[in-house]
């Protein structure tokens, strides 16, 4: 089992491919940590609509993460001030914690 850290700094797109890839990694028993930074925090907002017809809303995809034992989701605390609109699936992390997650990963992917 590999330790994989995924850093998402890009805003939500019409296809939640990064989130779906994370679910696929978790399906195959990889230990996945996910860090949302900068515009990537946009994936964590509640009550989002799909960005294309017959697409998937990001918060609906994120709701499936616990089913796949993918529960190491963080957002960079310095990148956001008001967290009331964020899903509760991710927790705040300071820069030291984020550096530790990246440093201890076998592989790190960035979107």
HELIX and SHEET records of a PDB file:
HELIX    1   1 UNK A   17  UNK A   27  1                                  11    
HELIX    2   2 UNK A   38  UNK A   44  5                                   7    
HELIX    3   3 UNK A   58  UNK A   63  1                                   6    
HELIX    4   4 UNK A   65  UNK A   68  5                                   4    
HELIX    5   5 UNK A   77  UNK A   79  5                                   3    
HELIX    6   6 UNK A   95  UNK A  103  1                                   9    
SHEET    1   A 5 UNK A  91  UNK A  93  0                                        
SHEET    2   A 5 UNK A  72  UNK A  76  1                                        
SHEET    3   A 5 UNK A  31  UNK A  36  1                                        
SHEET    4   A 5 UNK A   3  UNK A   8  1                                        
SHEET    5   A 5 UNK A 107  UNK A 110  1                                        
END                                                                             
